[in-house]
Structure formats: structure tokens, C-alpha cells
Amino acid sequence: MLYCKNIIGGNFNLDTLSVCIIAKNEENNLLRCLESIKGIADEVILVDTGSVDKTISIAEKYNAKVMEFPWTKNFSSARNKALEMATKDWILCLDCDEALDGSQIYEIKRALRNSKHLGFRLKLTNVINNKLYEGKHILRIIKNNSGFYYSGKINERLMNSIYEDSYNTEIINLEYLLYNFGFDYSRKTLTERCNRNIEIYSSFNKEEVDFAYYYNIANEYYLLRKYNTANNYYIKSLNSNDNIYINSYITLLLVKSYYYMKKYNKAILIGESFSIKYNFIRELYLFLSECYKKIEEFDISKECFKTYLSTTPNEYSYYFNLIHNISKDIIPEFFGFSILNLCIPK
């Protein structure tokens, strides 16, 4: 089923905007989100998956079209229902814990006017402990009736049924900010989020299980600080694919987990043995350096650190280092990183 059909006639002189949101018990976030878009939205659609708080009444005060939709442990189903309801020329997809920069909304509207592109990526900026942390550009504005739909029960991604992978050539980056407040977690909220996600993964059938499935479950247990369980799934992920770059990153995560468990010798054993083959992520040597320092092998620690410094950074190094410096309750995915985008550098 296509939720955005093909354009007939090619009239690109259009700039009306639908804002599509899915929500459940988001009374603490929704007001900020809706305030940020009230100057740009020609239509607000909110698909609610079972709120028992004031989410729906808040949405109705902003004249949102509210659809109550049963929760089926599938984020894409809810998002696609919202896309299906959108009637304007363009669609902005937002989460309740996100907000636009009020000083830029009219510039965004001007970018839509007369555009021949299929969509636009906004600059993700996380707000954590009242500090701004720059993320990647992520696709959030799409042309309506042009084949876009969401795929995946969780960690859902925008896909296109008409242009398939070629649609990416018709997407451009805008330097307009999308603030995300959703990762400024308390431990209680983070635990609830992780347990919800693990429950969704438990609903997957055999055909849906692959290396990314194991990797994503591992991340949930990592955030719960259940590092032994996380590492079991990281190993399954590593053994389920043959991408050397992806496995280099998973090796880093294994070493990090043992480091946080204070099992420094185990971290060193894994890191040194796996890095013979999986050595494309320089941050591995940073953690090995830290591990050797903990067991007072200072000369080896220095050598690992020299290797780290002499290895060329990749485009994700900023996020890997940022995570290490902020908190172990944060993963690069919070900044727009996706393991599916990793590839062997040429």
C-alpha cells in the first residue's frame, strides 16, 4: 500500500505544509513542539497510540486533526497512518520531543516554495543538560504524493516506492535546526524506553532477524548497563555479517562494554584479537589505551594512544568521541548515526 502516490502533472509551485506527529502520553513535550510549528504548519495531524494523559486535549487546542490509532508495536504503522491523512503539498515529520527553531521557520517555508526537490534534511541538534550537541542531517520534510512511506517496526526509516534508492539524489540538506529534547533522560525514563524497545524486538519473526536486529537489541541492553547481555548480542551481530567496517565498530562497542564493567583484561583480549581484522575504527585504540592504563601497562597504553592519533578519523569520529565524553547513557544513534551507513572506506 502506498501512502504517498505519484505526482501527476508536475506542478512544483506549491508550499503548503502538513506536520505529522505520532504520540502517546506526551503532555510534557507536545506543547513545546506545537508552539514551534504554529507559524509554519497549514495542517497538523496527530496520530495517538493510546494516551491517557492530556496529549489529545493539548493537540486539539492547536486545531490538530487527531486520529486515535491502536498500538501494534510498530512505529511505521502509526507514522504511515499520519502520512495517509496529510493533505498539503509538503509533509514535515516530527516527534513530540522535537521542536523547530522559531527564528528559521519562515526560511524553511521559503525553501519549499518552487522547489523541485523531493525532500529536505534538517540539522539535528540534541539538547542535553541545557547544552547543544550537533548531530547529522536527517530527512524530515518530504513532498506529499511522491511515494514516501516508513518501513520498520522500530528505528523506522523513510523509504520510497517510486524512486527506490534514487530518491536520495533529490534530497538536499538545509542548515535549519531541528532541536531534539528526547535524549535528556532520567534513568527511570531511559529504562522505560529501553524495555519498551526490547518488547518490540521480541515481536520480530525469524525472517526479520539479521545482524542489525542483534545490534539494536544489544544497544538497548547497553543503555540499561546490562553489559554482559549486550555483548552476547553484539557478538551475534558480528557473526551475522561480513562487513569489516561494521564489525570494527562492533569490536569497539565490545571493548567499551568490558571497560565500563572494569574488566580491562577482557577488553584488551577482545580488542587486540579482533583488531587484527577489524581495525577500521580509530576509537578502538583510544579505549585500549585507557584499558592498558587501568592495569598500569603505561608503555603499551602510550603506543595504543599513538596509534589512535595517527589513524585518520572517519566521518563518525566526532560522534564516537562525543559519546565517550558526555555519558555512557548515550549512543551515536541519538545524533543521527546509523550502523547501516557504515561501509569500508575507499
N, C-alpha and C positions, 0 to 999 in steps of 0.2 A: 504494500500500500504506500502510495506517495503522499506525503504530507504537504509538499510544495510542488505544484505542477509546472509544466513548461510555459515559458513566456510566448505569447503569440503576438506578432506584430512588432516587437522590439521597441516599445516606447520607453525611453530611458529618462524622460524629463519628469521624474517622479521623486518625491521626497517625504511622503508621509511615513510615519513610524509607529509600528506596534511594538510594545515592550512585553515580552513573555517571561513569566516568573512561575516557578513551582514552589510550593511552601507546605510546611507542616509545623505548627506551633512556633511561629517566627515573630511573635509580638514584640520581642526585644530588638529585632533587626529591621523589620519591614518598614517602619516609619521613616527611618533614615534613607532607605533605598527609594521609597516612593517620593520623598521630598527631592531627591537628587534628579529625578527624571520628569518632574511635573512641568518643566519648561520645554521639554523636547518631545514628550510622548503624545501622539494623537490617539492612542488607544493603549490601555493597559489590560493585559489578560493574566489572571492568576489562577493556576490550577492547584487546588488544595487537596492534599492527600490524607486528610484526617485530623485537622487541627481541633483542639479542644480549648484553646485559649482565645485571644481576641484577634487573631490573624485575619479572619474573614471580615470582621467589622471594620478593622483598620483599612483593609483593601477597599471596602465599599465606600468609605468616606472619600477616597480618591477616585471614585467612579470606575473602579476596575470591574471588568467582566469576570465574575468568579464562577469557576466550574469545580464542583466537588467531584473528586475522582478517586476511586478505590486504590489503595496502596497495594501493589503486586510485587514488591521487592524488585522493582525495575524502574530506574530513573528515566530511561529513554521513553518508556510508555507515557509517563506524565509529561515529559518535555514535548514529545510529538503531538500529544493532545493540545498543548498550548499552541504549537506551530499551526496545527489544523484550524484553530479558531482565529488566527490572525488574519485581518482583512486589509491591512495597509501595505504600502509599496515595499517597505523595508521592515525587518524584524531585528530588534535588539534583545538578546537572551541574557538575562541577569539572574543571579541568585539573591536571596533576601539579605544576605550578609555582605552584599556589594553595593557600591554607590559610584555614580559618575562625579567628576569634578565639576562643580557648578559653574566655574568660570569658563568651561570649554564646551558646554552643551550646544551653544548656537554655532560654534565652529564645526561640531560634528554634523549638525543639520545641513550646513553649507556643503560639507564633503559629500553628502548623499545626493544633493541636487545635481542633476545632469550627469551623474556618474554612470559609466558603462561597466563598472566592475561588478562582480558577483557578491563581494563582501569585503569587510574590513576587520582587521585585528586591532584591538586596543591594548595599551600598555598596562599590564597587570602590576599593581603596586600594593603590597601587603602592609597592613598597619598592625604592628605587634608591639605591645608595651609602649604605645604612643610614638613609635618610631616607624619611619617609612623604609621599606625594603623593596628595591626594584626587582620585578620579575620579567618574564618573557612577554612577547606579544601573543595574544590569544584571540582566536576568531570568535567574535560575539555579534557582529552585525552582518546579516545576510539578506540578499534580495529575496523577497517573497515570490512564490510561484516559480521557483527555479531549481527544484529537485533536492533541496536540503532536507535531511532528516537526522535524528540522533540514533546511534547504534551502541549497544552495550548496556547490560543491566546496571552497571556501576562503572565509574571512570568513563562515562559515556562521551562519545566523540561525534562531531558533526561530519556526516558523510553526504555524498551527492549521487543520486540515482541516474542523473542525466549525463553529467560531465565526468563522473567517476573521479579518478585521481587528477585529471587535467584541470579541475576547477581551481586548484591551488595557484595556477598561473594568473587567475582572475581575481585573486585576493591580495590586497595591499595592507601594509602596516600604517596605522595612524599613531601619532605621538600623543594622543589624548589618553588620559589616565582613567583606569578602572580600579578603584580602591576596593580591596578585599579585607574585611574585618573578621572573616570566618576562622582564621587560624590563631587568633589571640585567645587560646583555650585555657580554661581552668582544667586541672587534672580530671575532675568529675565529668566535664563536658567532653573532653578528649576520649575518656574511657567509654562513654556512651556512644560516641561517634564510631569508634573502632569496633565495638561489639555489634552495632547495627550493621556495619560493613561486612564483618565476618559472617553474620547471619545471611546476608545477601549472597556471599560467595558460597555458602553451604547449600544454596538452592541451585547451583550450576549442575548441569548434567555432564556426562562424560565427554560429549562432543565439544563442550565449551572449555574443557580443561587443557591448558597449554602452559608454556613457561611463564607467560605474563600473569596467568591465574595464580601460580605458585608465588611469583614475585610480589604480587599485590597483597596476597594474604600475609606473606612474610612482613611486609611493611606495616600492616595493622598490628601484628604481634610485637614488632619492633617498637612502635609507638606506645604500646601497652607495657613496654620494658620486659616482655617475656622473651628474652633474647635466645634462649635455647630453642623454643618453638619457632621463633623467627628464623633461626639459622637452619633448622630442618627444612623449612620451606624454601629458603634461599638456595640450599643445595639441590633440592628438587628442580628449581628453576634453572640452575646452572646445568644440570644434567639433561634438561629437556630442550636445549637449543645449542647451536654450534656457532653462534655469533661471538667472535673473540672479544669484540668491544663491549658487548653486553655482559659477557662473563667476567671481563675485567672489572666492570662496575660492581657486579655481584660479589666478586672477591673483596673489593673494598668494604662492602657492607658486612661481610662475614668478619673481617678484621675489626671493623668498628664495633660490632656487637660484642665480640670477645674482649675488646678493650674496655667497653663500658661495664662488662662483667668482672673486670680486673683479672681476667685470665690471659695475662700478657704472653706467656709462653705458648699457649694455644693459638693466640692471634698471630704470633710470629711464625709458628709452624704452618698455619694455613697460608699466610701471606707469602712466605718465602717459597713454599712448594707450588702454590698456584701461580705465582707471578712469573715462573719460568715460561708459561704460555700466555697467561692473562695479565699483561703489563701495560695496557694502553691508557690507564687512568693514573695520572701522576700522584693524586692524593693518597693512593695506597702507600707510597713511600713516606709520606708525612705521618701516617698512623703507625707504620712500622718503626719510624724514628722515635715516636712517643713511647711505643711499647718497649723498645730496647732501653730507652731512658729509665723507664719504670723498674727494669731489672738491673739497672746500673751497668749496662753494657754501653758506655758512653762513646767509645770509638765507633762501634757499629751504628749507633744512633746518628752520629755525625755523618757517616757515609750514606745512610739512607736519606738524611736531610739534603745532602749534596745532590743525590740522585733526583730527589723531588724538585730542587731548584733548577737543575739542568734540563729537566724534561719539559718540553713545550706544553703550555696549558691548552686545553680544548675549550670549546665554546661554553661548556657547562662548568668549568672550574670555579667561576665566580660563585655559583650556587652551592657547589660541594664545600667550598671553604666557608661560605656564609653560614651554612647549616652548622658546621663544626663550631663556629664562633658564637652563634646565638644560643642554641639549645639543642639537646638531644631529643626534644619532643617535636621536632620539625624535620620534614623530609623535603628533598628538592621538588617533589611534585606540587608542594604548596606554592611554588613560584613558577609553575607552568612547564616544568620539566616532564618529559615522558620517556620512559625506557625504550619505547617503540621507535623513537627517533635516533637512537644511538646506532652508529654504523662505524665500520673500520675506516679510519681516516686515510685519504689517498696521498 
